[in-house]
Amino acid sequence: MTENIAPNEHERLRTLETQVQVLAQAVKALAEGLEEIPSEDVEREKQAARGARMAHELLLSQGL
């Protein structure tokens, strides 16, 4: 199947896959920042801010 994909399209597909992976990591960081874990004594606002910062840094690192 990949034999029928032009080199330009193959590179675009690779770029798209990388961007989707980064977006998934950003969503995970946001979700973890908003997650309440009863066993941990972390201020919720700080945890949310950390998750948002991590998501932002991930997106910036890929130029998104």
PyMOL Python script that loads the backbone (N, CA, C, O; Angstrom):
from pymol import cmd

cmd.read_pdbstr("""\
ATOM      1  N   MET A   1       0.813  -1.183   0.000  1.00  0.00           N
ATOM      2  CA  MET A   1       0.000   0.000   0.000  1.00  0.00           C
ATOM      3  C   MET A   1       0.864   1.256   0.000  1.00  0.00           C
ATOM      4  O   MET A   1       0.554   2.205  -0.721  1.00  0.00           O
ATOM      5  N   THR A   2       1.927   1.291   0.780  1.00  0.00           N
ATOM      6  CA  THR A   2       2.782   2.470   0.824  1.00  0.00           C
ATOM      7  C   THR A   2       3.558   2.656  -0.476  1.00  0.00           C
ATOM      8  O   THR A   2       4.121   3.725  -0.711  1.00  0.00           O
ATOM      9  N   GLU A   3       3.593   1.624  -1.322  1.00  0.00           N
ATOM     10  CA  GLU A   3       4.306   1.741  -2.585  1.00  0.00           C
ATOM     11  C   GLU A   3       3.615   2.732  -3.511  1.00  0.00           C
ATOM     12  O   GLU A   3       4.274   3.331  -4.362  1.00  0.00           O
ATOM     13  N   ASN A   4       2.311   2.922  -3.370  1.00  0.00           N
ATOM     14  CA  ASN A   4       1.551   3.818  -4.230  1.00  0.00           C
ATOM     15  C   ASN A   4       1.557   5.259  -3.729  1.00  0.00           C
ATOM     16  O   ASN A   4       0.992   6.135  -4.383  1.00  0.00           O
ATOM     17  N   ILE A   5       2.175   5.519  -2.600  1.00  0.00           N
ATOM     18  CA  ILE A   5       2.213   6.867  -2.038  1.00  0.00           C
ATOM     19  C   ILE A   5       3.455   7.579  -2.540  1.00  0.00           C
ATOM     20  O   ILE A   5       4.571   7.073  -2.419  1.00  0.00           O
ATOM     21  N   ALA A   6       3.246   8.771  -3.112  1.00  0.00           N
ATOM     22  CA  ALA A   6       4.370   9.567  -3.609  1.00  0.00           C
ATOM     23  C   ALA A   6       5.230  10.024  -2.441  1.00  0.00           C
ATOM     24  O   ALA A   6       4.724  10.169  -1.328  1.00  0.00           O
ATOM     25  N   PRO A   7       6.535  10.256  -2.670  1.00  0.00           N
ATOM     26  CA  PRO A   7       7.425  10.691  -1.582  1.00  0.00           C
ATOM     27  C   PRO A   7       6.904  11.915  -0.836  1.00  0.00           C
ATOM     28  O   PRO A   7       6.997  11.974   0.390  1.00  0.00           O
ATOM     29  N   ASN A   8       6.366  12.877  -1.546  1.00  0.00           N
ATOM     30  CA  ASN A   8       5.834  14.076  -0.923  1.00  0.00           C
ATOM     31  C   ASN A   8       4.668  13.719   0.004  1.00  0.00           C
ATOM     32  O   ASN A   8       4.576  14.239   1.116  1.00  0.00           O
ATOM     33  N   GLU A   9       3.794  12.848  -0.445  1.00  0.00           N
ATOM     34  CA  GLU A   9       2.654  12.421   0.363  1.00  0.00           C
ATOM     35  C   GLU A   9       3.118  11.603   1.563  1.00  0.00           C
ATOM     36  O   GLU A   9       2.538  11.691   2.646  1.00  0.00           O
ATOM     37  N   HIS A  10       4.151  10.819   1.366  1.00  0.00           N
ATOM     38  CA  HIS A  10       4.691  10.015   2.465  1.00  0.00           C
ATOM     39  C   HIS A  10       5.231  10.926   3.572  1.00  0.00           C
ATOM     40  O   HIS A  10       5.010  10.665   4.754  1.00  0.00           O
ATOM     41  N   GLU A  11       5.924  11.971   3.195  1.00  0.00           N
ATOM     42  CA  GLU A  11       6.452  12.929   4.170  1.00  0.00           C
ATOM     43  C   GLU A  11       5.310  13.658   4.874  1.00  0.00           C
ATOM     44  O   GLU A  11       5.359  13.872   6.085  1.00  0.00           O
ATOM     45  N   ARG A  12       4.298  14.032   4.125  1.00  0.00           N
ATOM     46  CA  ARG A  12       3.128  14.698   4.727  1.00  0.00           C
ATOM     47  C   ARG A  12       2.436  13.772   5.719  1.00  0.00           C
ATOM     48  O   ARG A  12       2.000  14.212   6.783  1.00  0.00           O
ATOM     49  N   LEU A  13       2.335  12.510   5.379  1.00  0.00           N
ATOM     50  CA  LEU A  13       1.721  11.540   6.279  1.00  0.00           C
ATOM     51  C   LEU A  13       2.540  11.382   7.553  1.00  0.00           C
ATOM     52  O   LEU A  13       1.978  11.316   8.646  1.00  0.00           O
ATOM     53  N   ARG A  14       3.854  11.322   7.425  1.00  0.00           N
ATOM     54  CA  ARG A  14       4.737  11.213   8.583  1.00  0.00           C
ATOM     55  C   ARG A  14       4.598  12.435   9.487  1.00  0.00           C
ATOM     56  O   ARG A  14       4.557  12.309  10.711  1.00  0.00           O
ATOM     57  N   THR A  15       4.526  13.628   8.873  1.00  0.00           N
ATOM     58  CA  THR A  15       4.344  14.863   9.639  1.00  0.00           C
ATOM     59  C   THR A  15       3.009  14.847  10.370  1.00  0.00           C
ATOM     60  O   THR A  15       2.936  15.213  11.543  1.00  0.00           O
ATOM     61  N   LEU A  16       1.971  14.429   9.691  1.00  0.00           N
ATOM     62  CA  LEU A  16       0.644  14.359  10.301  1.00  0.00           C
ATOM     63  C   LEU A  16       0.625  13.383  11.477  1.00  0.00           C
ATOM     64  O   LEU A  16       0.044  13.676  12.522  1.00  0.00           O
ATOM     65  N   GLU A  17       1.256  12.231  11.307  1.00  0.00           N
ATOM     66  CA  GLU A  17       1.319  11.243  12.396  1.00  0.00           C
ATOM     67  C   GLU A  17       2.045  11.817  13.613  1.00  0.00           C
ATOM     68  O   GLU A  17       1.620  11.604  14.748  1.00  0.00           O
ATOM     69  N   THR A  18       3.126  12.536  13.380  1.00  0.00           N
ATOM     70  CA  THR A  18       3.877  13.155  14.472  1.00  0.00           C
ATOM     71  C   THR A  18       3.017  14.181  15.187  1.00  0.00           C
ATOM     72  O   THR A  18       2.997  14.230  16.417  1.00  0.00           O
ATOM     73  N   GLN A  19       2.307  15.002  14.423  1.00  0.00           N
ATOM     74  CA  GLN A  19       1.449  16.017  15.028  1.00  0.00           C
ATOM     75  C   GLN A  19       0.322  15.398  15.840  1.00  0.00           C
ATOM     76  O   GLN A  19      -0.019  15.907  16.908  1.00  0.00           O
ATOM     77  N   VAL A  20      -0.254  14.321  15.359  1.00  0.00           N
ATOM     78  CA  VAL A  20      -1.322  13.640  16.100  1.00  0.00           C
ATOM     79  C   VAL A  20      -0.774  13.077  17.400  1.00  0.00           C
ATOM     80  O   VAL A  20      -1.442  13.152  18.431  1.00  0.00           O
ATOM     81  N   GLN A  21       0.432  12.514  17.371  1.00  0.00           N
ATOM     82  CA  GLN A  21       1.046  11.997  18.594  1.00  0.00           C
ATOM     83  C   GLN A  21       1.274  13.119  19.604  1.00  0.00           C
ATOM     84  O   GLN A  21       1.022  12.937  20.795  1.00  0.00           O
ATOM     85  N   VAL A  22       1.743  14.266  19.147  1.00  0.00           N
ATOM     86  CA  VAL A  22       1.981  15.400  20.041  1.00  0.00           C
ATOM     87  C   VAL A  22       0.661  15.909  20.611  1.00  0.00           C
ATOM     88  O   VAL A  22       0.579  16.232  21.796  1.00  0.00           O
ATOM     89  N   LEU A  23      -0.358  15.981  19.785  1.00  0.00           N
ATOM     90  CA  LEU A  23      -1.668  16.408  20.278  1.00  0.00           C
ATOM     91  C   LEU A  23      -2.201  15.446  21.335  1.00  0.00           C
ATOM     92  O   LEU A  23      -2.784  15.875  22.331  1.00  0.00           O
ATOM     93  N   ALA A  24      -2.003  14.158  21.124  1.00  0.00           N
ATOM     94  CA  ALA A  24      -2.433  13.170  22.114  1.00  0.00           C
ATOM     95  C   ALA A  24      -1.676  13.356  23.428  1.00  0.00           C
ATOM     96  O   ALA A  24      -2.267  13.246  24.502  1.00  0.00           O
ATOM     97  N   GLN A  25      -0.383  13.634  23.353  1.00  0.00           N
ATOM     98  CA  GLN A  25       0.400  13.879  24.561  1.00  0.00           C
ATOM     99  C   GLN A  25      -0.072  15.146  25.268  1.00  0.00           C
ATOM    100  O   GLN A  25      -0.110  15.192  26.497  1.00  0.00           O
ATOM    101  N   ALA A  26      -0.432  16.175  24.499  1.00  0.00           N
ATOM    102  CA  ALA A  26      -0.916  17.418  25.081  1.00  0.00           C
ATOM    103  C   ALA A  26      -2.252  17.203  25.792  1.00  0.00           C
ATOM    104  O   ALA A  26      -2.470  17.723  26.886  1.00  0.00           O
ATOM    105  N   VAL A  27      -3.133  16.442  25.172  1.00  0.00           N
ATOM    106  CA  VAL A  27      -4.423  16.130  25.795  1.00  0.00           C
ATOM    107  C   VAL A  27      -4.207  15.328  27.074  1.00  0.00           C
ATOM    108  O   VAL A  27      -4.879  15.562  28.078  1.00  0.00           O
ATOM    109  N   LYS A  28      -3.279  14.393  27.039  1.00  0.00           N
ATOM    110  CA  LYS A  28      -2.973  13.599  28.234  1.00  0.00           C
ATOM    111  C   LYS A  28      -2.462  14.494  29.360  1.00  0.00           C
ATOM    112  O   LYS A  28      -2.862  14.332  30.513  1.00  0.00           O
ATOM    113  N   ALA A  29      -1.577  15.440  29.031  1.00  0.00           N
ATOM    114  CA  ALA A  29      -1.046  16.354  30.047  1.00  0.00           C
ATOM    115  C   ALA A  29      -2.157  17.205  30.642  1.00  0.00           C
ATOM    116  O   ALA A  29      -2.185  17.435  31.851  1.00  0.00           O
ATOM    117  N   LEU A  30      -3.071  17.672  29.801  1.00  0.00           N
ATOM    118  CA  LEU A  30      -4.201  18.456  30.298  1.00  0.00           C
ATOM    119  C   LEU A  30      -5.094  17.615  31.203  1.00  0.00           C
ATOM    120  O   LEU A  30      -5.516  18.072  32.265  1.00  0.00           O
ATOM    121  N   ALA A  31      -5.381  16.384  30.782  1.00  0.00           N
ATOM    122  CA  ALA A  31      -6.237  15.510  31.587  1.00  0.00           C
ATOM    123  C   ALA A  31      -5.598  15.192  32.928  1.00  0.00           C
ATOM    124  O   ALA A  31      -6.273  15.192  33.957  1.00  0.00           O
ATOM    125  N   GLU A  32      -4.313  14.923  32.919  1.00  0.00           N
ATOM    126  CA  GLU A  32      -3.621  14.636  34.176  1.00  0.00           C
ATOM    127  C   GLU A  32      -3.599  15.864  35.081  1.00  0.00           C
ATOM    128  O   GLU A  32      -3.654  15.737  36.304  1.00  0.00           O
ATOM    129  N   GLY A  33      -3.520  17.049  34.484  1.00  0.00           N
ATOM    130  CA  GLY A  33      -3.534  18.277  35.271  1.00  0.00           C
ATOM    131  C   GLY A  33      -4.876  18.519  35.938  1.00  0.00           C
ATOM    132  O   GLY A  33      -4.946  19.138  36.999  1.00  0.00           O
ATOM    133  N   LEU A  34      -5.934  18.034  35.321  1.00  0.00           N
ATOM    134  CA  LEU A  34      -7.271  18.234  35.865  1.00  0.00           C
ATOM    135  C   LEU A  34      -7.746  17.072  36.731  1.00  0.00           C
ATOM    136  O   LEU A  34      -8.772  17.168  37.406  1.00  0.00           O
ATOM    137  N   GLU A  35      -7.002  15.987  36.707  1.00  0.00           N
ATOM    138  CA  GLU A  35      -7.379  14.785  37.449  1.00  0.00           C
ATOM    139  C   GLU A  35      -7.201  14.987  38.956  1.00  0.00           C
ATOM    140  O   GLU A  35      -6.193  15.529  39.408  1.00  0.00           O
ATOM    141  N   GLU A  36      -8.178  14.549  39.706  1.00  0.00           N
ATOM    142  CA  GLU A  36      -8.077  14.606  41.159  1.00  0.00           C
ATOM    143  C   GLU A  36      -7.587  13.249  41.660  1.00  0.00           C
ATOM    144  O   GLU A  36      -8.212  12.219  41.405  1.00  0.00           O
ATOM    145  N   ILE A  37      -6.479  13.260  42.363  1.00  0.00           N
ATOM    146  CA  ILE A  37      -5.934  12.030  42.936  1.00  0.00           C
ATOM    147  C   ILE A  37      -5.949  12.206  44.452  1.00  0.00           C
ATOM    148  O   ILE A  37      -5.146  12.964  44.997  1.00  0.00           O
ATOM    149  N   PRO A  38      -6.859  11.507  45.137  1.00  0.00           N
ATOM    150  CA  PRO A  38      -7.012  11.697  46.580  1.00  0.00           C
ATOM    151  C   PRO A  38      -5.750  11.419  47.391  1.00  0.00           C
ATOM    152  O   PRO A  38      -5.549  12.031  48.441  1.00  0.00           O
ATOM    153  N   SER A  39      -4.905  10.517  46.929  1.00  0.00           N
ATOM    154  CA  SER A  39      -3.725  10.146  47.709  1.00  0.00           C
ATOM    155  C   SER A  39      -2.611  11.189  47.627  1.00  0.00           C
ATOM    156  O   SER A  39      -1.666  11.151  48.414  1.00  0.00           O
ATOM    157  N   GLU A  40      -2.721  12.110  46.685  1.00  0.00           N
ATOM    158  CA  GLU A  40      -1.684  13.132  46.527  1.00  0.00           C
ATOM    159  C   GLU A  40      -2.164  14.445  47.120  1.00  0.00           C
ATOM    160  O   GLU A  40      -3.314  14.839  46.931  1.00  0.00           O
ATOM    161  N   ASP A  41      -1.279  15.115  47.835  1.00  0.00           N
ATOM    162  CA  ASP A  41      -1.614  16.392  48.461  1.00  0.00           C
ATOM    163  C   ASP A  41      -1.020  17.533  47.635  1.00  0.00           C
ATOM    164  O   ASP A  41      -0.070  18.192  48.056  1.00  0.00           O
ATOM    165  N   VAL A  42      -1.591  17.751  46.467  1.00  0.00           N
ATOM    166  CA  VAL A  42      -1.131  18.799  45.565  1.00  0.00           C
ATOM    167  C   VAL A  42      -2.296  19.763  45.352  1.00  0.00           C
ATOM    168  O   VAL A  42      -3.434  19.345  45.137  1.00  0.00           O
ATOM    169  N   GLU A  43      -2.000  21.035  45.413  1.00  0.00           N
ATOM    170  CA  GLU A  43      -3.048  22.009  45.169  1.00  0.00           C
ATOM    171  C   GLU A  43      -3.560  21.858  43.740  1.00  0.00           C
ATOM    172  O   GLU A  43      -2.792  21.794  42.780  1.00  0.00           O
ATOM    173  N   ARG A  44      -4.873  21.804  43.640  1.00  0.00           N
ATOM    174  CA  ARG A  44      -5.515  21.561  42.345  1.00  0.00           C
ATOM    175  C   ARG A  44      -5.138  22.629  41.307  1.00  0.00           C
ATOM    176  O   ARG A  44      -4.902  22.298  40.145  1.00  0.00           O
ATOM    177  N   GLU A  45      -5.082  23.877  41.706  1.00  0.00           N
ATOM    178  CA  GLU A  45      -4.746  24.938  40.755  1.00  0.00           C
ATOM    179  C   GLU A  45      -3.327  24.773  40.218  1.00  0.00           C
ATOM    180  O   GLU A  45      -3.082  24.962  39.027  1.00  0.00           O
ATOM    181  N   LYS A  46      -2.400  24.422  41.099  1.00  0.00           N
ATOM    182  CA  LYS A  46      -1.012  24.227  40.657  1.00  0.00           C
ATOM    183  C   LYS A  46      -0.911  23.035  39.721  1.00  0.00           C
ATOM    184  O   LYS A  46      -0.175  23.068  38.735  1.00  0.00           O
ATOM    185  N   GLN A  47      -1.660  21.974  40.037  1.00  0.00           N
ATOM    186  CA  GLN A  47      -1.637  20.774  39.208  1.00  0.00           C
ATOM    187  C   GLN A  47      -2.216  21.082  37.827  1.00  0.00           C
ATOM    188  O   GLN A  47      -1.664  20.653  36.814  1.00  0.00           O
ATOM    189  N   ALA A  48      -3.327  21.824  37.781  1.00  0.00           N
ATOM    190  CA  ALA A  48      -3.937  22.198  36.504  1.00  0.00           C
ATOM    191  C   ALA A  48      -3.008  23.095  35.704  1.00  0.00           C
ATOM    192  O   ALA A  48      -2.871  22.929  34.492  1.00  0.00           O
ATOM    193  N   ALA A  49      -2.368  24.046  36.377  1.00  0.00           N
ATOM    194  CA  ALA A  49      -1.439  24.950  35.694  1.00  0.00           C
ATOM    195  C   ALA A  49      -0.256  24.184  35.130  1.00  0.00           C
ATOM    196  O   ALA A  49       0.197  24.474  34.023  1.00  0.00           O
ATOM    197  N   ARG A  50       0.248  23.216  35.869  1.00  0.00           N
ATOM    198  CA  ARG A  50       1.379  22.408  35.399  1.00  0.00           C
ATOM    199  C   ARG A  50       0.979  21.609  34.150  1.00  0.00           C
ATOM    200  O   ARG A  50       1.743  21.524  33.188  1.00  0.00           O
ATOM    201  N   GLY A  51      -0.231  21.023  34.178  1.00  0.00           N
ATOM    202  CA  GLY A  51      -0.719  20.276  33.016  1.00  0.00           C
ATOM    203  C   GLY A  51      -0.868  21.164  31.792  1.00  0.00           C
ATOM    204  O   GLY A  51      -0.502  20.776  30.682  1.00  0.00           O
ATOM    205  N   ALA A  52      -1.408  22.361  32.001  1.00  0.00           N
ATOM    206  CA  ALA A  52      -1.574  23.301  30.893  1.00  0.00           C
ATOM    207  C   ALA A  52      -0.221  23.743  30.340  1.00  0.00           C
ATOM    208  O   ALA A  52      -0.051  23.856  29.126  1.00  0.00           O
ATOM    209  N   ARG A  53       0.731  23.990  31.223  1.00  0.00           N
ATOM    210  CA  ARG A  53       2.076  24.409  30.794  1.00  0.00           C
ATOM    211  C   ARG A  53       2.748  23.296  29.989  1.00  0.00           C
ATOM    212  O   ARG A  53       3.373  23.558  28.961  1.00  0.00           O
ATOM    213  N   MET A  54       2.617  22.064  30.458  1.00  0.00           N
ATOM    214  CA  MET A  54       3.220  20.938  29.741  1.00  0.00           C
ATOM    215  C   MET A  54       2.597  20.784  28.356  1.00  0.00           C
ATOM    216  O   MET A  54       3.298  20.573  27.367  1.00  0.00           O
ATOM    217  N   ALA A  55       1.262  20.892  28.301  1.00  0.00           N
ATOM    218  CA  ALA A  55       0.577  20.786  27.010  1.00  0.00           C
ATOM    219  C   ALA A  55       1.039  21.890  26.070  1.00  0.00           C
ATOM    220  O   ALA A  55       1.294  21.643  24.891  1.00  0.00           O
ATOM    221  N   HIS A  56       1.147  23.092  26.585  1.00  0.00           N
ATOM    222  CA  HIS A  56       1.588  24.231  25.779  1.00  0.00           C
ATOM    223  C   HIS A  56       3.006  24.012  25.259  1.00  0.00           C
ATOM    224  O   HIS A  56       3.286  24.268  24.088  1.00  0.00           O
ATOM    225  N   GLU A  57       3.886  23.546  26.113  1.00  0.00           N
ATOM    226  CA  GLU A  57       5.272  23.302  25.706  1.00  0.00           C
ATOM    227  C   GLU A  57       5.365  22.210  24.641  1.00  0.00           C
ATOM    228  O   GLU A  57       6.165  22.308  23.710  1.00  0.00           O
ATOM    229  N   LEU A  58       4.541  21.170  24.785  1.00  0.00           N
ATOM    230  CA  LEU A  58       4.525  20.108  23.780  1.00  0.00           C
ATOM    231  C   LEU A  58       4.100  20.663  22.427  1.00  0.00           C
ATOM    232  O   LEU A  58       4.725  20.375  21.406  1.00  0.00           O
ATOM    233  N   LEU A  59       3.046  21.452  22.424  1.00  0.00           N
ATOM    234  CA  LEU A  59       2.554  22.027  21.179  1.00  0.00           C
ATOM    235  C   LEU A  59       3.588  22.973  20.559  1.00  0.00           C
ATOM    236  O   LEU A  59       3.823  22.933  19.351  1.00  0.00           O
ATOM    237  N   LEU A  60       4.197  23.812  21.377  1.00  0.00           N
ATOM    238  CA  LEU A  60       5.213  24.729  20.869  1.00  0.00           C
ATOM    239  C   LEU A  60       6.416  23.990  20.293  1.00  0.00           C
ATOM    240  O   LEU A  60       7.000  24.417  19.296  1.00  0.00           O
ATOM    241  N   SER A  61       6.781  22.879  20.928  1.00  0.00           N
ATOM    242  CA  SER A  61       7.961  22.135  20.465  1.00  0.00           C
ATOM    243  C   SER A  61       7.783  21.590  19.054  1.00  0.00           C
ATOM    244  O   SER A  61       8.759  21.313  18.357  1.00  0.00           O
ATOM    245  N   GLN A  62       6.535  21.441  18.644  1.00  0.00           N
ATOM    246  CA  GLN A  62       6.262  20.929  17.295  1.00  0.00           C
ATOM    247  C   GLN A  62       5.732  22.004  16.357  1.00  0.00           C
ATOM    248  O   GLN A  62       5.312  21.718  15.236  1.00  0.00           O
ATOM    249  N   GLY A  63       5.758  23.242  16.833  1.00  0.00           N
ATOM    250  CA  GLY A  63       5.300  24.339  15.997  1.00  0.00           C
ATOM    251  C   GLY A  63       3.804  24.358  15.772  1.00  0.00           C
ATOM    252  O   GLY A  63       3.323  24.858  14.756  1.00  0.00           O
ATOM    253  N   LEU A  64       3.078  23.816  16.717  1.00  0.00           N
ATOM    254  CA  LEU A  64       1.605  23.790  16.586  1.00  0.00           C
ATOM    255  C   LEU A  64       0.966  24.906  17.363  1.00  0.00           C
ATOM    256  O   LEU A  64      -0.259  25.034  17.365  1.00  0.00           O
TER     257      LEU A  64
END
""", "prot")
cmd.dss("prot")
cmd.show_as("cartoon", "prot")
cmd.util.cbc("prot")
cmd.orient("prot")
